[in-house]
Amino acid sequence: MEFSSKLLQNAVYEMSQLPGIGKRTALRLVLHLLKQPEERTELLAHALLKLKSEVNFCKNCHNISDTEVCEICANPKRDETMVCVVEDIRDVMAIENTSQYNGLYHVLGGKISPMEGVGPQDLNIAPLIKKVKDGTIKELILALSSTMEGDTTNFYIYKQLEGTEVTTSTIARGISVGDELEYADEVTLGRSIINRVPFESSIKAN
Amino acid sequence: MEFSSKLLQNAVYEMSQLPGIGKRTALRLVLHLLKQPEERTELLAHALLKLKSEVNFCKNCHNISDTEVCEICANPKRDETMVCVVEDIRDVMAIENTSQYNGLYHVLGGKISPMEGVGPQDLNIAPLIKKVKDGTIKELILALSSTMEGDTTNFYIYKQLEGTEVTTSTIARGISVGDELEYADEVTLGRSIINRVPFESSIKAN
């Protein structure tokens, strides 16, 4: 793409560095900003700069937080013997939305992925192991994505915890609520049969 | 969506004001920036701010340009008796890519659209009429999108030019190159029959 203006070209280039934003979309977004009042661009730019420079991570669970210890970790009503291990803040938000969990979280900041050059040392795994060895935690729920990388990370953490007395569990894999059985893949369906639950407990969950 | 951080919430809100970017996509983009080195965010924010504050429009054709008169208008090899009227810079880039046009452009900056509150006074129509009335231009090619708004704008400009000696034309509507006839809509196919061209000229164009 050839541009008539270096300023425009530069803005489009930077915008297209975002994931899932191609050159054409970037141009559309930049032209939209150009048509809007100047405040719009300023608000966006300053919000991003402020977030990046002032962002703070909870020193306990590593979730994004404005305070030193996040609201969830600071809440005395939360069960601190239970920790749910997740990839990032989006997973915390998703689990909080279910209102089914009252423990704390531990945000890893990613998954082990040799393809993308992410090793265990790039994630918040060491602080998690330390926290477990320090005591208090009784159960660790591994709630990572059901992918190769998620499974690798789960297994790595599980191995690191050998010798400790913590109980580890993973969230259940099975047929999604509302799904037709005939369209489910065989691995999921197989796991859902192996890990079947007493009918009474499935009634209570609804 | 509830966020654990006001800074994050604010950045996501501003990002989601861009067209086609919902809250979830905005969160994904912002979290991506958070994972990248700080320079990435700074480069993006400063490129947008710089573009918005220093952007310049060619005083002749109103296209985005770093100089007072854009490269196309300043090129003496261009045919200044021919002006192609387009909506925005993307259309200029698209037509330039064809290498079939050697005249100048006039960028309107939008289309007349009562639904979006865009009237003729919001577009660069008055300077176009003035340019035509001043002389030099012999042919005006109306190259707006083939939509209700595009047709309205074409007609408005055509009406404003009554009494002048300029020739107005619109780009041909017809079957796209590579398209199957059976899938074309009837209006397009009808127009392509009415506006048929001598076979010899269609050979030369290829």
Interface residues (C-beta under 8 A of the other chain):
Chain A: M1 E2 F3 S4 S5 K6 L7 L8 N10 A11 Y13 E14 M15 Q17 L18 P19 G20 I21 T25 L27 R28 L29 V30 L31 H32 L33 L34 K35 E38 R40 T41 E42 L43 L44 A45 H46 A47 L48 L49 K50 L51 K52 S53 E54 V55 N56 N63 I64 S65 D66 C70 E71 I72 D88 I89 R90 V92 M93 E96 G109 G110
Chain B: M1 E2 F3 S4 S5 K6 L7 L8 N10 A11 Y13 E14 M15 Q17 L18 P19 G20 I21 T25 L27 R28 L29 V30 L31 H32 L33 L34 K35 E38 R40 T41 E42 L43 L44 A45 H46 A47 L48 L49 K50 L51 K52 S53 E54 V55 N56 N63 I64 S65 D66 C70 E71 I72 D88 I89 R90 V92 M93 E96 G109 G110
